[in-house]
Amino acid sequence: MPLSAPLPRSLGGKTLPPWVADAAVLLLVAACMFWGLGRPPIRDNNEALYADIAMAMSQGGGWLIPHLNGVPYIEKPPLLYWLMALSFKAFGVGAWQARLPDALAAWAASLGCILLGRRLDAPLAGRAAALMAGTSLGWVEIGRTILFDPLMSLGWLAALALVVLAEQRESRALMRWAMLPLGLAVMTKGPEALVLLGLVGLVQLLLSPGPLPRARMLRLFLDPWAIVLFLLVALPWQLLAAWHQSGFAWFFWVNETIDRFLGTRIPEDFHHGPWWYYLPKLLIGTFQWTGPMAALALCTRRAGASPAARSAVWARNASLGLLLFFSASSDKGAYYLLPVVVLLAWWAGQRLQQAVDEGRIATARGWIAAGCLLFGLAAAGLWLAIATVPEVRLMALRSGLPRPQCALLPWLSLSLLAISLLAALLLRSGLLEAGLLVFGLSGMAMSLFATELAVAKTPDTSQQHVAQVLHAMFPRGVHMYSWQTFEDQDASLLFYGLRPLRVIDSKSSDLWFGCRHAAGPSPCVGTATVRDAMRAGRPLAVWVARDRLASFLGTGLAVGMRPLGFRDSIVFVRRGSAP
């Protein structure tokens, strides 16, 4: 079927012009990614850590060795920090500016699906994959968060797409081009990207050799110039960092890569889980599209031998490879599977293209409509359970859902039900692309609700309000301390101007390396430093988590200080006196 030809009415029903359909998908994905991007403040977790590093770079800090809270932080390469720093320089410092590089990367992945679909003469596959991935709940929520994974996923998926094209055409040029985005993926999150692509290539080589004999495929994968290009992109920063920063080689190449996978990293700072940990996470990742994807799996036959069908085999094998790899790792995180969302979307999009090409789209539309309707009914059922079953409502409130947002659940559920019903009707009426686009609005609805929820939970997730109070009390500055904690609880104090944040008797894993290799004053201090500041009459404040209050009071540091109560913390302040 020609690239620009509309689908015959007997197969796909009425369709939009290709450029209109592509633009509509990209516009909808952009709305999911960028609408209200800066409304939730920077959170007390990875967001605050990474934003502080980028802010330091943009305000005159060094760009070679990332610094967190004034000390070296080399857990990850600097590409994301560099992009955030450039965003700060271009647009000013703020929450949306910090999240912009990741959101752009997540949006660009949908653009990549469309371009790949055109290249493989499977435009519907690319468009459907772009829509499914770009509006899936897991992809949208992680794409709107400051993490390495959205940017790494974009580079890794681009490299994989070019490798697929290189294998199909036995093109060394395409294999060499693939090394550029792969190198950038390594510059985002480290050697993991290379290991994962190597694993996928090995799986493909062993299980699905395709049109090329294995020996020729292996020679293509190991093209010397491709390896050189990869090293030219990925290696210079690592060598320079190892030259300039003592301890880099062991910490970055061994401790952060090999030991993290084995569960022996020092210090331990990761999540554990059972072997099936990622199965429910994957369902959340694809979320509303799980039903339509399952429907496409049930109503279509095994893929043929076309280039697009071959790419779907790569996507399937890559998904399995990544799932098994991360399940075997001791370090677990839901966002590690982010590329799998796009891979599954591509596989499902190709199944949809196959149904059109084989003249079975009428049956497929019915199955997809059922999958959409099932999601809408499930959303309505959840609301009814919360509204009518006291135990379920209590469980929702205990999970951290604020009452105002709990009251919004009926509207969210009704909107998802209405979207699903309309999408099912359009699909049953033969309007395939219009039905899919309408169902994609469910991603927008859930993104808006998640944004409102994040804003409502600000007192639990960010210290923005604490910083505002302290800035009002100490307009000329204050010596800011934190009692033992740092990441996940009070790190956003840095982003909101309370820098440096000195950590008393630090138990921070993120500052572990930096405080041991600090070239200047370390933010990791003891109680003696606070007492010296008191004797010098300096204005100071100590942030104390409520669950650590007893141990802080036991030091006697609170004597003569005024406590200010906040949601999960008490800040002890002392205005200071002239020496």
N, C-alpha and C positions, 0 to 999 in steps of 0.2 A: 504494500500500500504506500503511495507517495507520502512524503513527509507532511505536506501541507493539505492533503486531501481530507475533506470532512468524512466522518463515518457515514456509511450508507444508512438510510432510515431503517431498512430492514434489519440492520445489525445493532446500531447504537442509538437510533432515534435522532432527534434534532441535537445539533452540537453548536457550540460557540466557535467563532473563528479562532484559529490556534493562538494568534498573538493576544487576543482578548482573554482567552482562557488562561494563558500563561501569566498575563498581567494581573488578572483577578486573583490567582493563587498567590503570587508574590506580594500583592497588596494585603491580602488577608493574613499571610504569615508575618508581614511587617507590623500589622496592627497588633498581633499577638505578642510580638517581641518588644515593640517599642512603646506602646501605649502605657503611660503611667510608669515608665521605667525608673524614674527618680523619686517617686512618691514614698516608698518605704525607705527609711534611713539606712545607712550602712550598718550591717548587723555585727554583733559580737561573735564572729566566728572567722572563717577564712576570708570573708569579705573585708573585714577590718584589717587583717594582717596584710593582705595583698595590696589594698588601697593605700595603706601607710607607706609601703615600700615604693609604690609608684609616685606618691606625693613627694616623698623625699627626693626621688630622682628629678622630678619636675621643678623642685625648688632649690636646685644647685647641688644635689648629692651625686655621688659617682654612679655611672651607668654600667660599669663592668661587674662589680660585686654588689648584688642587692643587699640592702641594709634594712632590717626590721627594728624599730625602736632604737635606732642608732648603732646596731651591731650587725655583723655579717649574718646573712640568712641564705643558705645555698641549697635548700632542699629541692628547688626546682630551677630550671634555666630562666633567663630574663625576658623572653619575647613578650609575654603577657604584660609584664611590668613596663616594658618599653612602650607598648601600644597605649596603656593607660596613662603613662606619663605624657605622651604626645597628645592624648585626648585632653588632659588637664591643661597643657600649654595652649591648646587651640581653643578650648571652650570654657576654661576655668575649672576650679575644683568643686566637685559635687558628686552626688550619688549616681545620677544618670551618666555623667561623664565617665565615672569609674566602670560602670557596667556596659558601656557602649561597645568596646571591642568584642566582648563575648556575645552580646546580642547580635552584632553585625555578622560574626562568624556563624552563629546559629541560622540566621536568615540566609547567608550565602550558601549554606548547605542545600537549601531548597532550590536556589538558583542553579547550583551544580547538578542537581537531579534533572532539572529541565534541560540543561545543556547536554547532559549525557544521553537523555532520551532522544534528543534531536540527532545526536551523533550516531546513535544506533538504529535510527529509523523506527523508533518506538516512542513517539511524542506523548502518547497517552500514558505510557508507563512512567515516563519522567515527570509528567504533570501530576499524576496521582501520587507518586512517591513524594514529591515536593509538598503536596497538600497533607498527606498522612503524617509525614515526619514533622513538618513545620507547625502543625497545629496539635500534635500529641501532647498530652498534659506533661509528661515527664520531660520531653525535649524543651517545651516552652519554659517550664519553671527553672530548669537548670540553665537554659540559655539566658535567662534574665538574672542570673546570679554570678558573682565574681568567682569563677573557678577556672582551672586550667583546661578542663575537659572540653568545653565547647570549641575553643580555639584549636586544641590538639585534634579533636574529632574532625574538624574541617580539613586540616592538613592531611590527616591520615586517610580520610575518605577520598580526598582528591588524588592522593598517591595511589590508592587501591584502584580507583577508576582508570587511571592512566596505565597501571599494570595490566588491568583486564583488557584494555584496548591494545596494549603492546603484545599481549599473548595472542589475541585474536588475529592480529595482522603481522605477527612476528617482526615487530618494529623495535629495533634498538633505540631509535630516536625517541619514541614514546617512553620506553623504559628509562631513558636518561632524564626526560622531563619529569617523570614520576619521582625522581630523587629530590627534586627541589621542594615540593610540598612535604615530602617525608622528612627532609632535613629541618624544615620549619616546625613540623610536629615534634621532632626531638628537641628543638630549641624552645618548645613550649613546656613539655612535661618530662623530658629526659629519654633515656634509651628504651623505655617501654614501647614507644611507637615503632621503633625498628624491630623489636622482639615480636610484637604483634603482627606486623606485616610479614616478617619471616615465617611466623607460625602459620598464617593463612596461606602463604605461598607453598609451604611444605604440605599442608593438608590438600591443597589443590593438586599438587604434583603427585601425591600418593593415591588420592581417591578419584579425581576427575581430570585425567590428563588432557581430554579434549582433542582438538584437531592436531596439535603438535605432539610428536613423540617426546617422551620424558627427557631424553638426553638433550634435545634441542631446546625444550622449555627451560631446563636447568641452565644451559649456556646463556639463554636470554636473561634469566634472573640474575646471573652472576656476571653480567657485562662489565668489564673493567672500567670503562669510562663512566658508567652509571655509578659505580662504587666511588670513583674519584669525585664526581659531582656531589654525591651525598656527603662525603667527608669535608668537602670545601664549605658546605653550608653548616653542618652540624658540629664540626670539630674545633674551629678556631676559638670560639668563646670558651669551650671547656679547657683548652690548653692554656689560654691566657689566664683564666680563673685559677687553674692549678698552679700557674707560675706566681700569681700575685697573692693568693690566699693560702696560708698554711692550713693543713688538714683537709683541703678540698678533695684530694684524690680518694682518700679512704671514705670520707663522709658521702660524697656524691656518687661515686661509681660502685662502691661496695655496700655501705650502710643503707643508703637511700634506695638502691636498686635491688641488689641480690638479697640483702638481709630483710628488706621490707616484704618481699615475696615469701621468704621462708618464715617470717614471723619472729626474727631475731634482731630486728632493728633496735638501736640504742639512741634515745630512750623510746620505749614503746608508746606509740601515740595513735594507734589505729584500731579500727573496729574488727571484731571477730564475728563469725556466724557459721551456721551449719552448712553442709554441702548444698542444700536447696535454697540458700539465702537469696539467690538472684532470681528465682522463679517468680515469686510475687512482685519483686521489683520490676521485672520485665513487663508484667501485666500493667503495672502502674505507668511504666514508661510509654507504652503504646495506648493505654487506657481506652478512650472512647473508640479507637480504631481497631481494638482487639476483635470485636464481633465481625465487622466487615472483612478483616484480614482472614479470620477463620472461615468465613463464608467463601472467600475466594479460594482458599485451600481445599474446601470440600467440593466445590462445583467445577473445578478445572482439572484437566488431566496433566500428566507429567509434561514438563517443558520440552520443546523440540530442540533443533540444532541451530537455530538462528543466532546471530550475535547477541541479540537482546536476551534470548533464552539462556544462552551461555553465561551472560552476566548475572542472571538470576541464580544460577548454580554457584557462582562465586559468592554471591551475597548469602546464600543459604549456608555454604561451607564456612564462610567467615563468621557468621553469627554463631554457629556451633563451636568453632575454634575459640572465639572470645569468651563464650559462656563457660566452656570447660576450663580455659586458662584461669579466669578470675575465680571460678569456683574452687580450683585447686590451691589458690593463694590463701595465705593466712590473713592477709590484709584485705578487708572487704569494704566496699563503698558503693552505694546505689548508682552514683554518677559514673562509675567505671564502665558501665554498659551503655553509655550514651551512643556510641557509634552503632550499636546493634539496632537501635530504634530506626535509624536511616536504612540500614541493611534490610531489615524486615519490611520496611515501607517499599524499598525498591523491589524486593521479591514479590510483594503483593501487587505492586503496580505492573510488573511484568505479567503476572497471572491475569490481570485485567486486560492488558494489551493482547494477550494470547486468546482470551475469550472473544475479543472483537475480531481478531484475525481469523479465527476458526468458525465464526458465525454462530457462537453460542452466547452472545452477550445478553439476549433476552432472559435466558435462564439465570445468568450471573447477576443481572440487575435485581431479580427477585430475591436472590440469596443476600445480596448486599443490603437491600431494603430491610430485610428481616434482621440483619445484624445491627443496622442503625436503630431500628425500632426497639430491639432488645435493650440497647443502651439507654434509650429514653425511658423505657419502663423501669429499668433498674434504678435510674436517678429518681424517678417518682416514688418507687418503692422505698428508697432510703429516706426520703423526706417523710413519707407516711409513717415509717418506723420511728423516726425521731419525734414526730408530732404526736403519735398515739401510744407509744410504749415508753413509760417513764424510765425504765432501766436503760433503754437505748439513748434517750435524751441525756440522762445523767452521764452515761459513758462518753457522749460527745463533749459535754462540758468539761469532764475530767481530762479529756485528751488535750485541752488547751483552747478549745473553740470558744471565743468570747460570746456572751449572750446576744449582743447586737448582730454579730455575724451568724449566730445560730438562728436568729429571727429572719435573716436573709435567705436561709436555705430553701424555704418554700419557693421564693422567686427564682432562685437558681435552678431548682428541680423542675419547675414549670417551664422555664425557658429552655432547658435541655430537652424536656419532653416535646415542646412545641417544635423545636429545631429538628428533632428526630422524626416526628410525624411528617413535617413538611418535606424533609429529605426523602423519606420513604415514599411519599406520594409522588414526588418528582421522578424518582427512580422507577417506580411502577408505571409512570406515564411515558417512559422512554427518554426522559431528559437526564441522561447519565451524568454529564459533567456538571450541570446545574444542581442536581441532587447531591453530588459529592461536595460541591462548593458550599451549599447550604449546611450540610452536616459539619463542614469545617468550622462553621460559626460556633460550634460547641466549644472549640478550643479558645475562642475569644471570650465567651461567657465565663469559662472557668478561669481564664487568666485575669479577668476583671475582678472576680470574686477573690482569687488568691491575693491580688494586690490590696484589696480592701482588708483582707484578713491580716496581711503583713503589716499594714499601717496600724490596725487596731492592736496588734501584739507588740508594738514598738517598745513599751516599757519592759517587756520580757526579753527582747532580743537586741536592744541597742541602748547605749548610754548617752544618746543625743540630749535628752532632757537633763541628765546629771551635768553634762558639760555646760549647757546653757545656764543652769543655776550657779555653777562655780565661776563661770565667766562674769556673771553679774556681781557676784560677791567679791571677786578678785580681778578687777579690770586691768590691773598691771601685771598679772601673772601670779602663779602659785606653784610651789613645789608639789608635784602630784605623785602619790605613792599608791600601790595596790598591795593588799595583804595576800601574799603567796600566789594568787591567781593571775592569769593573763588571758590567754586565748579562750574563746567560747564564753567569756563572761564580761570582760570589761575592755577588750582591745579597741573598741570603737572610740574610747576616750582619746586615743591618739589622733584619729581622723578628725575629730571635732576640736582639736587645738590644744589638748592637754599633753604636750610633748616636752621632754621625754617622760614616759611613765615608768617610774622606778618601782621595781617589784621587790618587796621585802620577803626574804627567805623564799626565794622563787622555787616553785614546783613546775615551772613552765617547760614543756618539751620543745616548744618552738624557739625559746631563747637558749636552750641547752648548748648548742654549738657556738652561737654568737657571744654569749657571756664568757665562754672559755677562750675565745680568740679575739676579743675586743681590743682594738688598737688604742682606744681612748677610754674615758670613764664608762664603766659598765652600768647598765640599768638594773642589774641584779645586785641588790644591796642587803645589808642586815639591819637589825634594829638599832645598832649603834649610829648608823647614818641618820636615822630619823631623830634620834636624841641630839645629835650634833646640830641638826637644823633647828630644833626647838631652842637649844641654848643660844644659837646665833640670832634668834628672834625672827626667823624667816616665816612668811605665810605658807602654810602647807595644808594638804588634804590627803586623807588615806581612805581609799575605797575598800570596803570589806563586804564580801558576800555574806548573807545572813547565815548560811550554813557553816561559816568559818568564824562567826562572831565570838564564840567562847574562847577559841585559841588566841584571837587578837586581844581580847580583854585581859587574858592571862599575862600578857607582856607588860601591862601597865602603861602602854603608849597612849591610851585613851584619856588618861588623867589630864584635866585642863583643856580638853578638846570638846567642841560642840558637835553632837551627833545630828545628822540630817537623814531622815528616813526616806527611802525610795522603795520601789516594788520588791526587788530581790537583794537589796544592798542597804548598807548604812555608810554614809560618808562622814568621817570625823574631820572637822576643820579647825584650824587655828589661824587667826588673822595675823599673828606675828606682832612683834614689837621692835622698836628701834634698839640697836645694840648699845 
